[in-house]
Amino acid sequence: MEMIEKVAYLKGLAEGLGIDDTTKEGKVLKLVIDLLDDVVLTLSDVADGFAIMNEQLESIDEELEEIRDDIYDDEDDDDEEEDDDDGCCRHHRHHGCHGFDGELYEVKCPGCGDSICIDEEMLDEGSIKCPGCGETLEFDLDGEIEDEDGAGD
């Protein structure tokens, strides 16, 4: 028997016994039974609230686990990308190159020797700061293109 049922049974017994609530003892007994009824109803509400909160916590826990999986999967992907042979992928996570559909160019910083991936928009700006050492790299696309010998086309 649950607490609510027990209190209801107790109320029925008290009424069946014909307890006189005009006497001191009758008043006390009636108040105790009413108080028990209130306590049991309150506990029942708390238990219901606890069950709802528990369901919500389980849902949050599942979502958090999915987020954790996504984060750790991404880190594993980053580690694989850092091993690529083109030397450029280790900077992708810093520059947001992944998912870029345009042309990418790899430049080497003269200051630190780091390879950096840049796109057309970065070239059009004329310069960028090296994420490795902070040196400003300038791009002059208006001049002649020189081959390795230094002679112009």
PASEBA-1860 file (N, C-alpha, C; in nm, 3 decimals):
! residues 153
1> MEMIEKVA> 0.084/-0.117/0.000/0.000/0.000/0.000/0.089/0.125/0.000 ~ 0.055/0.222/-0.086/0.131/0.347/-0.094/0.091/0.441/0.020 ~ 0.173/0.542/0.042/0.147/0.635/0.151/0.013/0.705/0.136 ~ -0.021/0.745/0.013/-0.149/0.813/-0.009/-0.265/0.722/0.031 ~ -0.254/0.595/-0.005/-0.359/0.498/0.029/-0.367/0.477/0.180 ~ -0.250/0.475/0.245/-0.248/0.455/0.390/-0.314/0.572/0.463 ~ -0.286/0.694/0.417/-0.347/0.810/0.481/-0.498/0.810/0.456 ~ -0.539/0.773/0.336/-0.683/0.767/0.306/-0.750/0.662/0.395
9> YLKGLAEG> -0.684/0.548/0.416/-0.736/0.443/0.504/-0.748/0.494/0.648 ~ -0.643/0.567/0.692/-0.643/0.624/0.827/-0.758/0.722/0.845 ~ -0.783/0.806/0.743/-0.895/0.901/0.749/-1.028/0.825/0.761 ~ -1.039/0.719/0.681/-1.162/0.638/0.686/-1.183/0.575/0.823 ~ -1.074/0.524/0.882/-1.083/0.466/1.016/-1.129/0.569/1.118 ~ -1.069/0.689/1.109/-1.102/0.794/1.205/-1.250/0.832/1.192 ~ -1.297/0.843/1.071/-1.439/0.877/1.050/-1.528/0.761/1.096 ~ -1.485/0.635/1.069/-1.563/0.517/1.109/-1.570/0.501/1.259
17> LGIDDTTK> -1.466/0.544/1.328/-1.466/0.534/1.474/-1.552/0.641/1.537 ~ -1.587/0.740/1.458/-1.670/0.848/1.510/-1.595/0.934/1.609 ~ -1.470/0.963/1.582/-1.390/1.047/1.671/-1.454/1.186/1.676 ~ -1.476/1.231/1.793/-1.540/1.360/1.815/-1.435/1.469/1.806 ~ -1.448/1.556/1.702/-1.348/1.661/1.684/-1.381/1.786/1.766 ~ -1.474/1.773/1.859/-1.501/1.884/1.950/-1.419/1.869/2.078 ~ -1.366/1.748/2.100/-1.282/1.728/2.219/-1.138/1.764/2.186 ~ -1.059/1.784/2.289/-0.917/1.818/2.269/-0.846/1.707/2.194
25> EGKVLKLV> -0.868/1.583/2.235/-0.802/1.469/2.172/-0.847/1.452/2.027 ~ -0.976/1.471/2.003/-1.032/1.458/1.869/-0.976/1.563/1.774 ~ -0.963/1.689/1.824/-0.906/1.796/1.743/-0.761/1.763/1.705 ~ -0.683/1.716/1.803/-0.542/1.683/1.778/-0.531/1.571/1.675 ~ -0.610/1.467/1.695/-0.605/1.353/1.604/-0.645/1.394/1.461 ~ -0.748/1.475/1.447/-0.793/1.522/1.316/-0.684/1.607/1.250 ~ -0.620/1.697/1.325/-0.512/1.781/1.271/-0.393/1.696/1.227 ~ -0.359/1.593/1.308/-0.247/1.505/1.272/-0.277/1.432/1.141
33> IDLLDDVV> -0.398/1.384/1.126/-0.436/1.312/1.003/-0.434/1.408/0.884 ~ -0.487/1.530/0.901/-0.485/1.630/0.793/-0.341/1.666/0.756 ~ -0.256/1.681/0.857/-0.115/1.712/0.832/-0.046/1.598/0.757 ~ -0.073/1.475/0.798/-0.018/1.359/0.726/-0.063/1.359/0.580 ~ -0.189/1.392/0.556/-0.242/1.398/0.421/-0.166/1.503/0.338 ~ -0.145/1.622/0.397/-0.071/1.728/0.327/0.073/1.686/0.297 ~ 0.138/1.624/0.395/0.277/1.580/0.378/0.288/1.477/0.266 ~ 0.196/1.381/0.267/0.198/1.276/0.165/0.175/1.335/0.025
41> LTLSDVAD> 0.081/1.429/0.013/0.055/1.493/-0.117/0.177/1.573/-0.164 ~ 0.240/1.642/-0.071/0.360/1.718/-0.106/0.472/1.625/-0.150 ~ 0.493/1.517/-0.076/0.596/1.419/-0.115/0.566/1.358/-0.252 ~ 0.441/1.335/-0.278/0.401/1.281/-0.408/0.435/1.380/-0.521 ~ 0.408/1.508/-0.498/0.443/1.612/-0.597/0.594/1.619/-0.618 ~ 0.669/1.611/-0.507/0.815/1.614/-0.516/0.866/1.494/-0.595 ~ 0.810/1.377/-0.569/0.851/1.256/-0.641/0.821/1.269/-0.790 ~ 0.705/1.325/-0.825/0.671/1.348/-0.966/0.770/1.446/-1.031
49> GFAIMNEQ> 0.800/1.553/-0.959/0.897/1.651/-1.011/1.034/1.590/-1.028 ~ 1.072/1.505/-0.933/1.201/1.438/-0.942/1.206/1.347/-1.065 ~ 1.098/1.276/-1.092/1.093/1.187/-1.208/1.107/1.267/-1.338 ~ 1.039/1.382/-1.344/1.049/1.467/-1.463/1.192/1.519/-1.479 ~ 1.251/1.568/-1.370/1.390/1.618/-1.376/1.487/1.508/-1.415 ~ 1.465/1.388/-1.367/1.551/1.276/-1.399/1.546/1.246/-1.550 ~ 1.425/1.249/-1.608/1.411/1.228/-1.751/1.485/1.337/-1.830 ~ 1.472/1.463/-1.784/1.539/1.573/-1.852/1.691/1.560/-1.841
57> LESIDEEL> 1.740/1.519/-1.723/1.884/1.500/-1.706/1.937/1.388/-1.796 ~ 1.861/1.281/-1.809/1.902/1.173/-1.897/1.908/1.220/-2.041 ~ 1.812/1.302/-2.081/1.811/1.358/-2.217/1.932/1.449/-2.239 ~ 1.961/1.534/-2.141/2.077/1.622/-2.150/2.205/1.540/-2.155 ~ 2.212/1.436/-2.075/2.330/1.349/-2.073/2.352/1.285/-2.210 ~ 2.244/1.239/-2.273/2.255/1.180/-2.407/2.305/1.283/-2.509 ~ 2.249/1.404/-2.502/2.291/1.510/-2.594/2.437/1.547/-2.569 ~ 2.477/1.554/-2.444/2.615/1.585/-2.411/2.709/1.478/-2.462
65> EEIRDDIY> 2.668/1.354/-2.452/2.748/1.244/-2.504/2.766/1.256/-2.655 ~ 2.658/1.294/-2.727/2.668/1.315/-2.872/2.765/1.429/-2.904 ~ 2.757/1.537/-2.825/2.848/1.650/-2.847/2.991/1.607/-2.822 ~ 3.013/1.532/-2.714/3.147/1.480/-2.683/3.200/1.396/-2.799 ~ 3.115/1.307/-2.851/3.155/1.224/-2.964/3.192/1.308/-3.085 ~ 3.111/1.411/-3.113/3.140/1.500/-3.226/3.273/1.570/-3.207 ~ 3.298/1.619/-3.086/3.423/1.692/-3.060/3.542/1.600/-3.073 ~ 3.535/1.484/-3.011/3.649/1.393/-3.017/3.669/1.335/-3.156
73> DDEDDDDE> 3.560/1.314/-3.232/3.572/1.270/-3.370/3.642/1.376/-3.452 ~ 3.607/1.506/-3.429/3.671/1.615/-3.502/3.819/1.622/-3.470 ~ 3.855/1.602/-3.344/3.997/1.604/-3.307/4.072/1.492/-3.376 ~ 4.010/1.374/-3.386/4.073/1.263/-3.456/4.092/1.299/-3.603 ~ 3.992/1.365/-3.663/4.002/1.408/-3.802/4.115/1.508/-3.819 ~ 4.129/1.603/-3.724/4.236/1.702/-3.731/4.372/1.634/-3.727 ~ 4.388/1.532/-3.642/4.515/1.461/-3.633/4.548/1.396/-3.766 ~ 4.447/1.337/-3.833/4.470/1.276/-3.963/4.508/1.381/-4.066
81> EEDDDDGC> 4.443/1.498/-4.062/4.471/1.603/-4.157/4.612/1.656/-4.140 ~ 4.662/1.661/-4.016/4.796/1.711/-3.993/4.901/1.622/-4.057 ~ 4.864/1.496/-4.083/4.958/1.403/-4.144/4.957/1.410/-4.295 ~ 4.869/1.493/-4.356/4.863/1.501/-4.502/4.997/1.544/-4.559 ~ 5.025/1.500/-4.681/5.154/1.526/-4.744/5.168/1.667/-4.797 ~ 5.057/1.740/-4.820/5.070/1.871/-4.882/5.121/1.978/-4.786 ~ 5.130/1.949/-4.658/5.188/2.043/-4.562/5.095/2.157/-4.527 ~ 4.982/2.166/-4.591/4.895/2.281/-4.571/4.788/2.254/-4.466
89> CRHHRHHG> 4.749/2.131/-4.451/4.632/2.101/-4.368/4.652/2.132/-4.221 ~ 4.773/2.139/-4.173/4.788/2.167/-4.031/4.742/2.308/-3.996 ~ 4.726/2.395/-4.096/4.678/2.530/-4.072/4.530/2.546/-4.100 ~ 4.466/2.443/-4.156/4.325/2.455/-4.192/4.237/2.490/-4.074 ~ 4.262/2.428/-3.962/4.172/2.455/-3.849/4.189/2.598/-3.799 ~ 4.303/2.661/-3.826/4.324/2.800/-3.785/4.264/2.898/-3.884 ~ 4.263/2.862/-4.011/4.218/2.954/-4.114/4.082/2.921/-4.170 ~ 4.026/2.806/-4.133/3.894/2.771/-4.182/3.893/2.730/-4.328
97> CHGFDGEL> 4.000/2.669/-4.379/4.009/2.634/-4.520/3.920/2.517/-4.557 ~ 3.893/2.426/-4.463/3.811/2.310/-4.498/3.672/2.353/-4.538 ~ 3.622/2.290/-4.640/3.491/2.326/-4.691/3.496/2.442/-4.788 ~ 3.614/2.498/-4.812/3.631/2.609/-4.904/3.634/2.553/-5.044 ~ 3.551/2.607/-5.133/3.539/2.554/-5.268/3.632/2.623/-5.368 ~ 3.689/2.738/-5.332/3.771/2.813/-5.427/3.914/2.761/-5.432 ~ 3.999/2.839/-5.502/4.140/2.805/-5.519/4.217/2.840/-5.391 ~ 4.302/2.749/-5.345/4.386/2.772/-5.228/4.531/2.773/-5.273
105> YEVKCPGC> 4.609/2.861/-5.212/4.750/2.871/-5.242/4.829/2.851/-5.114 ~ 4.941/2.785/-5.126/5.027/2.763/-5.011/5.146/2.856/-5.023 ~ 5.169/2.936/-4.918/5.285/3.024/-4.916/5.367/2.990/-4.793 ~ 5.496/3.016/-4.806/5.587/2.989/-4.695/5.628/3.122/-4.633 ~ 5.615/3.133/-4.502/5.654/3.255/-4.433/5.806/3.264/-4.430 ~ 5.862/3.376/-4.476/6.008/3.391/-4.472/6.062/3.405/-4.328 ~ 5.975/3.445/-4.236/6.019/3.465/-4.099/6.037/3.335/-4.023 ~ 5.935/3.249/-4.028/5.940/3.127/-3.947/5.941/3.000/-4.032
113> GDSICIDE> 5.918/3.013/-4.163/5.920/2.895/-4.250/5.791/2.816/-4.248 ~ 5.689/2.866/-4.178/5.560/2.797/-4.173/5.491/2.804/-4.308 ~ 5.420/2.696/-4.345/5.338/2.696/-4.466/5.199/2.742/-4.428 ~ 5.142/2.833/-4.508/5.012/2.892/-4.479/4.925/2.879/-4.603 ~ 4.801/2.836/-4.586/4.706/2.830/-4.697/4.631/2.962/-4.705 ~ 4.625/3.019/-4.825/4.552/3.143/-4.845/4.459/3.126/-4.964 ~ 4.356/3.208/-4.971/4.261/3.201/-5.082/4.267/3.332/-5.161 ~ 4.186/3.340/-5.266/4.184/3.458/-5.353/4.154/3.586/-5.275
121> EMLDEGSI> 4.061/3.578/-5.182/4.022/3.695/-5.104/4.141/3.748/-5.024 ~ 4.217/3.658/-4.963/4.335/3.700/-4.886/4.438/3.763/-4.979 ~ 4.454/3.706/-5.099/4.547/3.763/-5.196/4.505/3.904/-5.236 ~ 4.374/3.923/-5.258/4.322/4.053/-5.298/4.344/4.158/-5.191 ~ 4.345/4.117/-5.063/4.370/4.212/-4.955/4.512/4.265/-4.960 ~ 4.603/4.188/-5.019/4.741/4.235/-5.036/4.837/4.190/-4.928 ~ 4.786/4.151/-4.810/4.876/4.106/-4.704/4.798/4.031/-4.597 ~ 4.870/3.949/-4.522/4.815/3.880/-4.405/4.926/3.871/-4.301
129> KCPGCGET> 4.887/3.846/-4.179/4.985/3.822/-4.073/5.005/3.673/-4.060 ~ 5.128/3.630/-4.047/5.159/3.489/-4.028/5.107/3.447/-3.891 ~ 5.028/3.340/-3.886/4.978/3.296/-3.755/5.087/3.238/-3.667 ~ 5.199/3.198/-3.728/5.308/3.139/-3.651/5.393/3.242/-3.580 ~ 5.433/3.348/-3.655/5.527/3.444/-3.595/5.475/3.587/-3.595 ~ 5.363/3.614/-3.663/5.306/3.748/-3.664/5.363/3.840/-3.770 ~ 5.459/3.792/-3.850/5.518/3.875/-3.955/5.414/3.901/-4.063 ~ 5.413/4.024/-4.118/5.319/4.059/-4.224/5.374/4.008/-4.357
137> LEFDLDGE> 5.293/3.931/-4.427/5.328/3.880/-4.558/5.252/3.962/-4.660 ~ 5.325/4.025/-4.755/5.261/4.110/-4.855/5.261/4.040/-4.989 ~ 5.152/4.061/-5.065/5.135/4.000/-5.195/5.117/4.111/-5.299 ~ 5.206/4.115/-5.397/5.197/4.214/-5.503/5.163/4.140/-5.631 ~ 5.036/4.145/-5.670/4.991/4.073/-5.788/4.995/4.160/-5.913 ~ 5.029/4.289/-5.898/5.032/4.379/-6.013/5.162/4.368/-6.091 ~ 5.270/4.323/-6.027/5.402/4.315/-6.093/5.412/4.193/-6.181 ~ 5.524/4.185/-6.255/5.548/4.069/-6.341/5.575/3.946/-6.257
145> IEDEDGAG> 5.536/3.833/-6.310/5.565/3.707/-6.243/5.705/3.666/-6.283 ~ 5.787/3.637/-6.186/5.925/3.598/-6.212/5.938/3.449/-6.197 ~ 6.020/3.388/-6.283/6.045/3.246/-6.266/6.159/3.229/-6.168 ~ 6.205/3.106/-6.149/6.307/3.078/-6.046/6.439/3.149/-6.073 ~ 6.470/3.181/-6.201/6.597/3.249/-6.234/6.590/3.397/-6.204 ~ 6.471/3.451/-6.177/6.457/3.592/-6.151/6.425/3.669/-6.277 ~ 6.417/3.603/-6.391/6.386/3.671/-6.517/6.237/3.680/-6.535 ~ 6.188/3.791/-6.587/6.045/3.810/-6.610/5.998/3.738/-6.734
153> D> 5.869/3.716/-6.747/5.810/3.650/-6.864/5.795/3.746/-6.978
END
